[in-house]
Amino acid sequence: MELLPADIRSQIPALYSQEETKDPIVYVKFFSPSSNWTWYVTEFDGEDLCFGLVKGFETEWGYFSLQELQAVRDPLGLPIERDLHFKPTPLSQIQKQAEMPQDEILVYSFTDKDREDPTQFLEFMSKILPDD
């Protein structure tokens, strides 16, 4: 898959064009499928150099090379991908989404006793499922 097709390249503003914007628009989201690394593109030089927010070990603004992203493979051999469903979004909305609490993981150990009498399991489920 081409990371940045021509039709998307043409939509991304030139480098420094959103420099004075309080809430810049993020046009493209790249991510590593096996880690938490994400690149949010706000500007592009039209050829190779992107500028945007990078979330990895730290979260910081910076420049990154499209060619380098295309060459990277994670430990599983997977390439960096573009989020195909991502739409241009103000940075403030992305930051709000990132601050949302993560879903909790609840564990219930289903036992042979529950097979005979599922009452305890059903009570547990009724506490976590919506009332719809």
C-alpha positions, 0 to 999 in steps of 0.5 A: 500500500502506498502510504501517501497517494497523490490525491491525499498529498494534494490536500496536505498544506505546505510546510509552515502554513499552519505554523501560526494556527492555534488548532492545526488540522491533522490530515493523515494518521500513520501508525505501527500496527504492533506498537503505540507509535503514531504519526499525525501529519499536519504539513507536507513539503509535497515530496518527502518531508512531513511535519506533525505530532509524533506519539511514541516513547514521548509525544512531540512535534517534529519532522519525519521522512515519508521514505523512512516511514515506508522503509520501517518494519517492526519486529514482526516485519509489519510496515507502517500503515495509514489509517484509511478511515481517518478524516482531517481533524483539528488537533484538539479533537485528537488530543481529547480522544487520547486523554479518554480513559482506556476501557477496563478489562473485566475478568470472570472465571467461569467454573463448573459450578457456574454451568450448574447454576449460572446465577452468580455469572448472570449477576456479574454480567447484569452489573457491567452490561447496559440496561437497554 
